[in-house]
Amino acid sequence: AAEGRTASSTRRLPRRTNLQPRARQGRQRPRTPRPPAAASTPHARGRDLQRIAANRPRRNSLTEEDGCQEFNARSRFLYYLFSLGTELGNELFYILFFPFCIWNLDAWLGRRLIIIWVWVMYLGQCTKDVIRWPRPASPPVVKLEVFYNSEYSMPSTHAMSGTAIPLALLLLSYGRWQYPLMFGLILAFCWCSLVCCSRIYMGMHSILDVIAGFLYAILILIVFHPVVDLIDDFNLTYKYAPLIIISLHLALGIFSFTLDTWSTSRGDTAQILGCGAGVACGSHVNYMMGVKLDPPLDTLPLSLSSLTVTVFGKAILRLLIGVIILLLTKIAMKKATIPLACKIFRIPHDDVRKARQRMEVELPYRYITYGMVGFSLMSIVPCVFHFIGLS
């Protein structure tokens, strides 16, 4: 009997277990959905309040980036901090930093910084096209910037410039300017760290890319720092320096265009080479005409202790007027060079984006345009300052 009851209860158990959930479901009331558990804490609610509205990554007008992922940045501080860090390796920073250094601080220092910057960026861009490592895959990486997404990843040229410029600034200025060594070391460390970390945060590079860029920049700096004075003296004093510089930089640009298929790095490389050639030629013209932008030797070492409101105001005014002249030069040269190159090489210019993907258009446009920008930076704008009483 006991075995029979056990067997019968065993047979009834599936029917009771099947009926029980239906009975409970019938008595259930509709429940309101609970908020996510992560938002229940004050810390998480604070992060949600700081969340930036959905954004799309900044794009390059020459590329077609389809399927770009929208993103929500939970921390305003980190987002804007690393956006600032990545801008320290972009054109906007260069067109403000180098002119300010040359027009307001020390032209001697500015010329040498540009020489080192040109070689660091050129070697970095060419190395990318030789190694050909792709950018980090997205997903899983969320890319907050796709402006340079068509370029290769290894090494990070942002990390290279973010390492070379502050270290070169420290090496070239210490002893020539009066400031504590610890201040220069802290500035270089913060500058370099901010740029390198920003590329990982933006989803454009892996840690290995950044480390390789950092070490590569130090290696190039070790090679070029001892000879940067010789290069600058050659640019200033040698009779045929402009012809040699223009030919050399143009040949390097043509070589870089043959390394791989088209990407935005082609134009950037030609742009950097053109800027370097323009600055060198402008420096040579100044030297031949007797225009001296370097501070007199008897004023060394230089100091910021004499900074006054008047001096600061003139510096800002020089920067504003000079940058406006540079931008107007860039716009005018762009309007002239692209149609002219298309006409000379018989390339249709109805679609400018496709036309600029041809070496016959992109190389002369970038090289000539930014060569004139560099020449204006070094020679024309200082003459304008002299005529209007701002030198």
C-alpha positions in Angstrom: 0.0 0.0 0.0 2.8 2.3 0.9 4.4 1.6 -2.5 1.1 2.2 -4.2 0.7 5.6 -2.5 4.2 6.5 -3.4 3.6 5.5 -7.0 0.3 7.4 -7.2 1.7 10.5 -5.7 4.6 10.3 -8.1 2.0 10.0 -11.0 0.0 13.0 -9.7 3.0 15.2 -9.1 3.5 16.3 -12.8 -0.3 17.3 -12.9 0.0 19.4 -9.8 3.3 21.0 -10.9 1.7 21.8 -14.3 -1.4 23.4 -12.8 0.3 25.3 -10.1 2.1 27.8 -12.3 -1.1 28.5 -14.3 -3.0 29.2 -11.1 -0.3 31.6 -9.9 -0.2 33.3 -13.3 -3.9 33.9 -13.2 -3.6 35.6 -9.8 -0.6 37.8 -10.8 -1.1 41.5 -11.2 0.8 43.4 -13.9 4.0 44.7 -12.6 5.6 48.0 -13.5 9.2 47.5 -14.8 11.9 48.2 -12.3 14.6 50.7 -13.1 18.1 49.3 -13.8 19.9 48.3 -10.7 22.9 50.4 -11.6 20.8 53.5 -11.5 19.5 52.8 -8.0 22.7 54.0 -6.3 23.4 57.8 -5.9 26.7 57.4 -7.6 25.1 55.8 -10.7 22.4 58.4 -10.8 25.0 61.1 -10.7 26.8 59.5 -13.6 23.5 59.4 -15.5 22.9 63.1 -14.9 26.3 63.8 -16.3 25.7 61.7 -19.4 26.3 63.6 -22.6 23.6 63.4 -25.2 24.1 60.8 -28.0 26.8 61.9 -30.3 28.3 60.6 -33.5 32.1 60.6 -34.1 33.7 63.4 -36.0 34.2 62.4 -39.6 36.6 63.2 -42.4 35.0 64.8 -45.4 37.2 62.7 -47.7 36.1 59.3 -46.4 32.8 57.5 -46.2 32.4 56.0 -42.7 29.2 54.0 -42.7 27.7 52.4 -39.7 29.4 54.7 -37.2 28.3 53.8 -33.7 26.6 56.5 -31.6 27.8 56.8 -28.1 26.9 58.2 -24.7 29.8 59.5 -22.6 28.9 59.1 -18.9 31.7 61.3 -17.7 31.9 64.8 -19.0 35.2 65.4 -17.4 36.9 62.4 -19.1 35.3 63.0 -22.4 36.3 66.6 -22.7 39.7 66.0 -21.1 40.7 63.4 -23.7 39.1 65.3 -26.5 41.5 68.1 -25.6 44.3 65.6 -25.4 43.6 64.3 -28.9 43.4 67.8 -30.3 47.0 68.3 -29.2 47.9 66.2 -32.2 45.6 67.8 -34.7 45.9 70.7 -37.2 44.0 73.2 -35.0 46.6 72.9 -32.3 49.6 73.2 -34.7 48.2 76.3 -36.3 48.0 78.0 -32.9 51.0 76.6 -31.1 53.8 77.0 -33.7 52.8 80.6 -34.7 52.4 81.6 -31.1 55.9 80.3 -30.3 57.5 82.0 -33.3 55.7 85.3 -33.2 55.6 85.8 -29.4 58.2 83.6 -27.7 61.3 82.6 -29.6 61.6 82.1 -33.4 64.9 80.2 -32.8 63.0 77.6 -30.7 60.0 77.5 -33.1 62.1 76.7 -36.1 63.8 73.8 -34.4 60.6 72.4 -33.0 59.1 72.4 -36.6 62.2 70.6 -38.0 61.8 67.8 -35.4 58.0 67.7 -35.8 58.3 67.3 -39.6 60.6 64.3 -39.4 58.8 62.6 -36.6 55.5 62.8 -38.3 56.8 61.9 -41.7 58.6 58.8 -40.4 55.6 57.8 -38.4 53.2 58.1 -41.3 55.4 56.1 -43.6 55.9 53.4 -41.0 52.2 53.0 -40.7 51.9 52.3 -44.4 54.8 49.7 -44.2 53.5 47.8 -41.1 49.8 48.1 -42.2 48.1 47.1 -38.9 44.4 47.9 -38.9 42.6 50.1 -36.3 41.0 48.4 -33.3 37.8 46.6 -34.4 34.5 48.2 -33.6 32.6 46.5 -31.9 33.8 45.7 -29.3 35.6 49.1 -29.3 33.4 52.2 -29.3 35.1 54.8 -31.5 34.6 58.3 -30.4 36.5 59.6 -33.4 36.7 58.3 -37.0 38.4 61.3 -38.6 41.6 59.2 -39.2 39.9 55.9 -39.3 41.1 55.1 -42.9 44.7 55.2 -41.8 46.6 52.3 -40.3 47.2 52.0 -36.6 50.8 51.1 -35.8 52.5 53.3 -34.6 50.3 56.1 -33.1 51.5 59.3 -34.7 49.5 61.2 -32.1 51.6 59.5 -29.5 54.7 60.3 -31.5 53.9 64.0 -31.8 52.7 64.1 -28.2 56.0 62.7 -27.1 58.4 64.5 -29.4 57.1 68.1 -29.1 57.1 68.4 -25.3 60.4 66.6 -24.9 62.0 68.7 -27.7 60.6 71.8 -26.1 62.2 70.9 -22.8 65.6 69.9 -24.3 65.8 73.1 -26.5 64.4 75.6 -24.1 66.0 74.6 -20.8 69.0 76.9 -20.3 67.8 79.3 -22.9 64.8 80.2 -20.8 64.7 80.6 -17.1 62.3 78.1 -15.4 62.6 75.3 -12.9 63.6 72.0 -14.4 60.8 70.2 -12.4 58.2 72.4 -14.1 59.4 71.4 -17.5 59.5 67.7 -16.6 56.0 67.8 -15.1 54.7 69.7 -18.2 56.2 67.2 -20.6 54.9 64.2 -18.6 51.4 65.6 -18.4 51.3 66.6 -22.1 52.6 63.2 -23.3 50.4 61.2 -20.9 47.3 63.1 -21.9 47.8 62.6 -25.7 48.7 59.0 -25.4 45.8 58.1 -23.1 43.4 60.0 -25.2 44.0 57.8 -28.3 43.1 54.7 -26.3 40.0 56.4 -24.8 38.9 57.5 -28.2 39.1 53.9 -29.5 41.6 54.7 -32.2 44.6 52.8 -30.9 45.6 49.9 -28.8 48.0 50.1 -25.9 50.7 48.5 -28.1 50.2 51.2 -30.8 50.7 54.0 -28.2 53.8 52.4 -26.6 55.4 51.9 -30.0 54.7 55.5 -30.9 56.2 56.7 -27.7 59.4 54.7 -28.1 59.7 55.5 -31.8 59.4 59.2 -31.1 62.2 59.0 -28.5 64.4 57.1 -30.9 63.9 59.8 -33.6 64.5 62.5 -31.1 67.8 60.9 -30.1 68.9 60.9 -33.7 67.7 64.4 -34.7 68.3 66.5 -31.6 72.1 66.6 -32.0 71.9 67.7 -35.6 68.9 70.1 -35.5 71.3 73.1 -35.2 73.1 72.0 -38.3 69.9 71.6 -40.2 68.7 75.0 -39.1 72.0 76.7 -40.0 71.9 75.0 -43.5 68.3 76.3 -44.0 69.4 79.8 -43.2 72.8 80.3 -44.7 73.3 77.9 -47.7 72.7 79.7 -51.0 70.8 76.9 -52.7 69.0 75.7 -49.5 65.4 76.5 -50.8 65.9 74.6 -54.0 67.3 71.5 -52.1 64.6 71.7 -49.4 61.7 72.0 -51.9 63.0 69.1 -54.1 63.8 66.9 -51.1 60.4 67.3 -49.4 58.6 66.9 -52.7 60.5 63.6 -53.4 59.6 62.4 -49.9 56.0 63.2 -50.5 55.9 61.3 -53.8 57.6 58.3 -52.1 55.0 58.3 -49.3 52.2 58.2 -51.9 53.6 55.0 -53.4 53.7 53.0 -50.2 50.1 51.8 -50.2 46.6 52.5 -51.5 44.9 55.8 -50.8 44.1 57.0 -47.3 44.0 60.3 -45.5 47.6 59.8 -44.4 48.7 60.7 -47.9 47.4 64.3 -47.7 48.6 64.7 -44.1 52.1 63.7 -45.1 52.2 66.1 -48.0 50.7 68.8 -45.7 53.5 68.3 -43.1 56.2 68.3 -45.7 54.9 71.4 -47.4 54.7 73.2 -44.0 58.2 72.3 -43.2 59.5 73.4 -46.6 57.6 76.7 -46.4 59.0 77.5 -42.9 62.5 76.6 -44.0 62.3 78.8 -47.2 60.7 81.6 -45.2 63.6 81.5 -42.7 66.1 81.6 -45.5 64.4 84.7 -47.0 64.4 86.4 -43.7 68.1 85.7 -43.2 69.0 87.0 -46.7 66.9 90.1 -46.2 68.3 90.8 -42.8 65.0 90.3 -41.0 66.0 89.0 -37.5 63.2 87.3 -35.5 65.5 85.7 -33.0 66.0 87.5 -29.7 69.4 89.2 -29.3 72.1 87.1 -27.7 72.6 89.6 -24.9 69.1 89.0 -23.7 69.7 85.3 -23.0 68.6 83.6 -20.9 65.0 84.7 -21.6 62.4 85.0 -18.8 58.7 85.4 -18.5 59.1 87.6 -15.4 58.8 90.8 -17.5 55.3 89.8 -18.8 52.8 92.7 -18.5 49.3 93.3 -19.5 50.4 95.3 -22.5 52.9 92.6 -23.6 50.2 89.9 -23.2 47.6 92.0 -25.1 50.0 92.5 -28.0 50.8 88.7 -28.1 47.1 87.8 -28.3 46.6 90.5 -31.0 49.5 89.2 -33.0 48.2 85.7 -32.8 44.7 86.7 -33.9 45.8 88.8 -36.9 48.5 86.2 -37.9 46.2 83.2 -37.8 43.6 85.1 -39.8 46.2 85.7 -42.5 47.2 82.1 -42.4 43.6 80.9 -42.8 43.0 83.3 -45.7 46.2 82.1 -47.3 45.0 78.5 -46.9 41.6 79.2 -48.4 42.9 81.1 -51.3 45.5 78.5 -52.2 43.0 75.7 -51.9 40.6 77.5 -54.3 43.4 77.9 -56.8 45.4 74.7 -56.6 42.7 72.0 -56.8 41.0 73.3 -60.0 44.5 74.0 -61.5 45.8 70.5 -60.7 42.6 68.9 -62.1 43.0 70.9 -65.3 46.6 70.1 -65.8 46.2 66.4 -65.3 42.8 66.3 -67.0 41.0 64.9 -63.9 37.2 65.7 -63.6 36.7 68.0 -60.7 32.9 67.7 -60.4 33.4 65.5 -57.4 36.2 67.2 -55.4 36.3 64.3 -52.9 37.1 61.7 -55.6 39.5 64.1 -57.4 41.5 64.6 -54.2 42.0 60.8 -53.9 44.3 61.1 -56.9 48.0 61.8 -56.2 48.1 64.2 -59.1 45.6 66.5 -57.2 46.1 65.8 -53.5 49.9 66.1 -53.5 50.3 69.5 -55.2 47.2 70.8 -53.4 48.5 70.0 -49.9 52.2 70.6 -50.6 51.7 74.0 -52.3 48.9 75.2 -50.0 50.7 74.4 -46.7 54.0 75.4 -48.2 52.6 78.9 -48.6 51.1 78.7 -45.1 54.5 77.9 -43.7 56.2 80.6 -45.7 53.6 83.2 -44.6 54.1 82.0 -41.0 57.8 82.7 -41.1 58.2 85.6 -43.5 55.0 87.4 -44.6 53.2 87.7 -41.3 56.2 89.1 -39.4 56.5 91.7 -42.2 52.9 92.6 -41.7 53.5 93.0 -37.9 56.4 95.3 -38.7 54.3 97.5 -40.9 51.4 97.9 -38.4 53.7 98.3 -35.4 53.2 94.9 -33.7 56.7 93.5 -34.2 
